[in-house]
Each structure stands twice: as C-alpha cells, then as structure tokens.
Amino acid sequence: MLKTRFVGFVPIFIALLVLVPVGTAFAHSPVFPGENHSPETAYHIDDPAKSWAIYDELDHPDLGEYYEFSMSRGEKIQLALLTPESPAEGGFLPSFALLVPEMTQGDEVPDYIEVPAGYGATVVEGRDPGGATYEAFSPGWYYEVAGMTTNATADGIYYVVVFGTTQNEDDHTNEDHENHDHEAARYGLVVGYLESFTPIELMMVQYSVQRVYAWEGQNQFVALLPIILVLVIGGIILYLRSRKGRAPKGISKWLASFAGLAFLGSGVSILYQMFLTFSVTGFHGEATVTLIFFVFSAILGVVTLLYAVRDKPMLTTRRRIGLVITGLIALFLWSGLYLGTALAIAAALVPSHPVAKD
C-alpha cells in the first residue's frame, strides 16, 4: 500500500539526516558581518577555535576591516583569506595582519591600519594561488590567497585586519576605479579549525548559501532560476493533468505536489551550481559529494510526488507523520529552499479529503 511505501522511506531519510553533520565536517559556519573599520567596531568572534567562514567586502581601498577574538597563551590560531575572483583577472589581492598583544616588534602595516597601543603586527601578504578550489557542499569556488597557523604568545584580545588594493590603478579613471573596487573587493576570512554546527546553523544553511552565491558575484534571480523553472513547469504539467481528470485529490496532495517540485528544483539547482563551478575550477573529484546532495533532493522530491499523484486521497495518521518528517529532513538536508518544508508540513496538517476511504 502507498502508506507502507511512504513510511518505509522514513528510516532511509533518518539515516541520511545522520550523515549530514559528518559531511559538513569539511565546511565552515558562515558569517556576514556589518561595518567594522576600526578596533572599536571590530566584529567579535565568540569561539576562534570553531571554524567560521566570514564573507565580507572591502568597500574602500584605504580602510581595513577588523575582527577580534580572545585567546590564551599557547592556544592555536588558524586563519585563511579567500576571494571569489581570480586575482590575476580581477586585480584584487587582499592581505591580512594579525595584531598581537604584548608584541614589542612586528611588521610594518599600511598607514591607514590602526594598531592599538601595546600591540605588534604580523602581516601575511596575499598571493595569487593560480587556480580556484572546488567547494563541494554549496557547491562553489574560491581562491585561497593567504593563510596562517600559529600559537597565541600572550593572553588577551587579538585582532585580524583585512586590507588590500586593486592592481593596475592607472588604467582606470577615478570613477571606474571606485566602481571596480566595489565590485571586485569581496573576500572571505576563515577563522578556526574545529568543525561544529548548531541545529540553527544547519537550518540556516539554505539562506546562507544564497548569500554566498551573491558573494561569488552571481545574479540572485539567476541563482534561483532552476527552482523557479521546475515549479513553473511542474505546475503546468499538474494543470494539464487536471484537465484530463487526473488532478491531485484534495488540498493535501496539491500542497505535497509543489513541495515535491521544490525538492526536485533544489536538485536541479545543485546540478546547475556544480557545472557553473566546473567552468571556474574544471572538473573535480569532490563533485561526488555534491551529487550525494543532489540524490537527497531527488529522493525527497520523488517520494513526496508519489504521495501527491496516487489515487488514494485519504490523509491517514501515518501519511501525516511521513509528510512532517519529510519536511523536517528536507530542512536539514538543505532541500526545497524552505518552501518545500513549509508545503510538506502544511500538507500534513490540512483536513482529510472526504471522497474516498482506505
């Protein structure tokens, strides 16, 4: 029976859900800070051992951006600096300085970088890595231009200042230079080394990924277009089926239909982003991980649509439970862009269709 088949997928989904924290052990918790152009307005990092990916933009060539965290003597400090655009093509190559308390001697920093009294600086200059790195979980790409691993030499507050200027400044007018800086000066600062995620962070991944796509320079509408197209094309197919008397039976099945389409749309979006990333990085073996997430979304979509298009309309308790579980698992498997989860749970909560009985 359909309800047996539908509920039979629940253990599989639960097993896949357990795998998500294992997979994300190779990713970072994303952060999107605000204005932080001085030590007084530095963005505070609560746990510098936890791995964070801070996505930001240098909006002026003569301002640094500051981040702060507390350390005890001997604790490990790990930092990396990323850009979404090739330094050779975009002309932007950022660097960073670690400002260390009780440091009597240090490196010189640009005049516009404020070093608090009693601090010294260790500068790590950016370098062109020559090629982009494939990020399997978004999927996406980045260029790692600088990195540092060291130990804290004193107790206290440490600062990281990201700075940099565009190259070939003489080739642009002042107006073009300002526009180029604004468009090109995006960077990511990776802090920490221990991979851990709270449930809230896992649930927010779908939103964060869309912001990362914008950080990469993607048009937001184009990034959402695969999901939109699947919803529109799928809606047209459902309408044509209804004209032939094969419409979903009842509101629950209509809601589940579009939930399933949202899950499938996420799968198509994953494939689109994977091939887009290949255009920057070339084919990469880590795409296997990306394809696993595509399979997750495909399974969620197919199972939900099977419930939606079958003839039996009765919304039993088991089917309600199955729909709720499907929606929650999609949330943690980053499928459906929240719409699928909302529709699947709504499909479980509406009144039963009264026409037929199991």
C-alpha positions in Angstrom: 0.0 0.0 0.0 1.1 3.6 -0.6 1.2 4.5 3.1 3.5 1.5 3.7 5.8 2.6 0.9 5.8 6.2 2.0 6.5 5.5 5.7 9.1 2.9 4.6 11.3 5.7 3.4 11.4 7.3 6.8 14.4 5.1 8.1 16.3 5.9 5.0 15.7 9.6 5.5 16.8 9.4 9.1 20.0 7.6 8.1 20.7 10.4 5.5 20.0 13.0 8.1 22.6 11.4 10.4 25.1 11.7 7.6 24.7 15.5 7.2 26.8 16.5 10.3 29.5 14.1 9.1 29.6 15.6 5.6 29.6 19.2 6.9 32.6 18.4 9.0 34.6 19.7 6.0 32.7 23.0 5.7 32.6 26.2 7.8 29.8 28.1 9.7 29.1 31.2 7.5 29.0 34.7 8.9 28.1 38.0 7.3 29.3 41.0 9.4 28.5 44.6 9.1 30.6 47.8 9.4 33.9 47.1 11.2 36.5 49.6 10.1 38.3 50.2 13.4 39.4 48.2 16.5 36.4 49.8 18.4 33.9 48.4 15.8 35.7 45.1 15.2 33.5 42.1 14.6 33.7 39.8 17.6 34.3 36.1 17.1 33.0 34.2 20.1 34.8 31.0 19.6 38.0 31.3 17.5 38.7 27.6 17.6 35.4 26.8 15.8 35.7 27.1 12.1 34.0 30.2 10.7 33.8 31.5 7.1 33.3 35.3 7.2 32.1 36.7 3.9 32.6 40.4 3.5 33.7 43.2 1.1 36.3 45.9 1.3 34.2 48.9 0.3 37.1 51.4 0.3 40.8 50.9 -0.7 42.1 52.9 2.2 40.2 51.2 5.0 40.9 47.9 6.7 38.2 45.6 8.2 38.8 44.4 11.8 37.9 41.2 13.6 38.6 40.4 17.2 38.7 37.3 19.4 40.1 36.3 22.9 43.0 33.9 23.2 45.0 32.3 26.0 48.7 31.8 25.7 49.6 28.7 23.7 46.2 28.3 22.0 46.2 27.6 18.3 45.3 30.4 15.8 44.4 29.4 12.3 43.4 31.9 9.6 42.9 31.9 5.9 41.9 34.5 3.4 39.8 33.8 0.3 38.5 35.7 -2.8 35.8 34.6 -5.2 37.6 36.1 -8.2 41.0 35.3 -9.6 43.5 38.0 -8.5 45.1 37.8 -12.0 41.7 38.6 -13.7 40.1 40.9 -11.1 43.2 42.7 -9.9 42.3 42.5 -6.2 44.7 40.7 -3.9 43.9 41.2 -0.2 46.3 40.6 2.7 45.8 40.5 6.4 47.6 41.4 9.6 47.3 39.7 13.0 47.6 42.2 15.8 49.1 40.6 18.8 49.1 42.0 22.4 52.4 42.5 24.2 54.3 42.2 20.9 57.3 44.5 21.1 58.4 44.1 17.5 56.4 43.5 14.4 55.9 44.0 10.7 55.0 47.4 9.2 51.4 47.9 8.2 49.8 50.5 5.8 49.4 53.9 7.3 45.6 53.6 7.4 45.7 50.5 9.6 45.2 51.3 13.3 47.4 49.3 15.6 46.3 49.6 19.3 48.9 50.6 21.9 50.9 47.7 23.2 50.3 45.6 20.0 52.5 44.4 17.2 51.6 43.2 13.8 52.3 40.1 11.8 51.5 40.7 8.2 50.6 37.8 5.8 50.6 39.2 2.3 48.2 37.8 -0.3 49.5 35.8 -3.2 47.8 34.5 -6.4 47.2 30.8 -6.0 46.9 30.4 -9.7 43.7 28.3 -9.6 40.4 28.1 -7.8 39.4 25.5 -5.1 36.2 23.5 -5.5 33.8 23.7 -2.6 31.6 20.6 -2.7 28.8 21.4 -0.3 27.5 24.7 -1.8 28.8 23.9 -4.5 31.0 26.8 -5.3 34.6 28.1 -5.7 37.1 30.3 -4.1 40.8 31.4 -4.4 42.8 31.0 -1.2 45.3 33.9 -1.2 46.8 33.8 2.3 46.9 31.6 5.4 48.5 31.4 8.8 48.7 28.8 11.6 50.4 29.9 14.8 50.0 29.9 18.6 49.0 32.7 20.9 52.0 34.3 22.6 50.0 36.1 25.3 46.6 36.2 26.9 44.3 38.9 25.6 42.3 40.2 22.6 43.7 39.5 19.2 42.7 41.4 16.0 42.8 40.4 12.4 42.7 43.3 9.9 42.0 42.5 6.2 43.2 45.1 3.8 44.2 45.4 0.1 44.1 47.5 -3.0 43.3 46.8 -6.6 46.1 46.5 -9.2 46.7 48.5 -12.3 45.0 51.6 -10.8 46.4 53.8 -13.5 44.4 52.0 -16.2 41.1 53.4 -14.8 39.5 56.8 -14.2 38.7 57.6 -10.6 35.0 56.8 -11.2 35.8 53.5 -12.9 38.3 52.7 -10.1 35.7 53.2 -7.4 33.2 51.0 -9.2 35.8 48.4 -9.8 36.9 48.4 -6.2 33.3 48.0 -5.0 32.6 45.1 -7.4 35.9 43.3 -7.1 36.9 43.7 -3.4 35.0 40.7 -2.0 36.8 38.4 0.3 36.3 35.6 2.8 38.1 35.2 6.1 38.3 31.7 7.6 38.9 31.6 11.3 39.4 28.4 13.4 39.8 24.7 12.7 37.2 22.8 14.8 34.1 21.9 12.7 30.8 22.1 14.6 27.3 23.2 13.7 24.3 24.0 15.9 20.8 22.9 14.7 20.0 26.6 13.9 23.1 26.9 11.8 22.2 23.8 9.9 18.7 25.1 9.3 20.0 28.4 8.1 22.4 26.9 5.5 19.9 27.3 2.6 19.7 31.1 3.3 23.4 31.4 3.8 24.2 29.6 0.6 22.1 32.1 -1.4 24.2 34.9 0.2 27.4 33.1 -0.7 26.2 32.9 -4.3 25.8 36.7 -4.2 29.3 37.0 -2.7 30.6 34.9 -5.6 29.1 37.6 -7.9 26.1 35.6 -9.1 22.9 37.3 -10.0 20.4 36.3 -7.3 17.5 35.8 -9.7 19.6 33.6 -12.0 20.8 31.6 -8.9 17.1 30.9 -8.0 16.0 30.3 -11.6 16.4 26.5 -11.6 14.0 26.1 -8.7 11.6 28.7 -10.2 11.6 26.8 -13.6 10.9 23.4 -12.0 8.0 24.9 -10.0 6.5 26.6 -13.1 7.0 23.7 -15.5 5.7 21.2 -12.8 2.7 23.5 -12.2 1.9 23.5 -15.9 2.1 19.7 -16.0 -0.2 19.4 -13.0 -2.7 21.8 -14.6 -2.7 19.7 -17.8 -3.2 16.6 -15.8 -6.2 18.2 -14.0 -7.8 19.0 -17.4 -7.8 15.2 -18.0 -9.3 14.5 -14.7 -6.0 13.4 -13.1 -5.6 16.3 -10.7 -4.2 15.6 -7.2 -7.1 14.6 -4.9 -7.6 17.2 -2.2 -5.6 20.2 -0.8 -3.1 18.0 0.9 -2.0 16.4 -2.4 -1.8 19.8 -4.1 0.4 21.1 -1.4 2.5 18.0 -1.5 2.9 18.3 -5.3 4.5 21.6 -5.0 6.6 20.5 -2.1 7.9 17.7 -4.2 8.6 20.1 -7.1 10.5 22.4 -4.7 12.7 19.5 -3.6 13.3 18.5 -7.2 14.1 22.1 -8.0 16.8 22.1 -5.4 18.3 19.1 -7.0 18.4 20.9 -10.4 19.9 23.9 -8.7 22.6 21.8 -7.2 23.5 20.4 -10.7 23.4 23.9 -12.2 25.8 25.2 -9.5 28.1 22.2 -9.9 28.5 22.8 -13.6 28.9 26.5 -13.1 31.7 25.8 -10.6 33.3 23.5 -13.1 33.5 26.4 -15.5 35.8 28.1 -12.9 37.7 25.1 -11.4 37.5 22.5 -14.0 36.1 19.0 -13.3 36.8 17.9 -9.7 36.5 14.6 -8.0 34.8 16.1 -4.9 31.8 16.6 -7.2 30.8 13.1 -5.9 29.9 14.8 -2.6 27.8 17.3 -4.5 26.0 14.5 -6.3 25.1 12.9 -3.0 23.2 16.1 -2.1 21.5 16.0 -5.5 20.4 12.5 -4.8 19.0 13.5 -1.4 16.8 16.2 -3.0 15.7 13.8 -5.8 14.6 11.2 -3.3 12.7 13.7 -1.3 11.0 15.1 -4.4 10.1 11.6 -5.9 8.7 10.3 -2.6 6.6 13.4 -2.0 5.3 13.4 -5.6 4.4 9.7 -5.3 2.1 10.5 -2.5 0.7 13.5 -4.3 -0.2 11.8 -7.7 -1.5 8.5 -6.5 -5.3 8.0 -6.4 -5.9 7.2 -2.8 -6.8 10.5 -1.2 -7.2 9.6 2.5 -4.8 11.5 4.7 -4.1 8.9 7.4 -2.1 9.5 10.5 0.9 7.6 9.0 0.9 9.8 6.0 0.7 12.9 8.1 3.7 11.8 10.1 5.5 10.9 6.9 4.9 14.3 5.4 6.1 16.1 8.6 9.2 14.0 8.8 9.9 14.6 5.1 9.6 18.3 5.5 11.9 18.4 8.5 14.5 16.2 6.9 14.5 18.4 3.8 15.2 21.4 6.1 18.3 19.7 7.4 19.3 18.3 4.0 19.1 21.9 2.6 16.4 21.0 0.1 13.4 22.9 -1.1 14.6 26.4 -0.1 12.3 26.3 2.9 9.2 26.4 0.6 9.3 22.6 0.3 9.4 22.1 4.0 6.6 24.6 4.6 4.4 23.0 2.0 5.1 19.4 3.1 4.2 20.2 6.7 1.1 22.2 5.6 0.1 19.1 3.5 0.2 17.1 6.7 -1.9 19.5 8.8 -4.9 20.2 6.5 -8.2 18.3 6.9 -8.5 14.9 5.1 -10.1 14.8 1.7 -13.5 13.3 2.2 -14.2 11.5 -1.1 -12.6 8.1 -0.5 -11.6 5.8 2.2 -8.5 3.5 2.6 
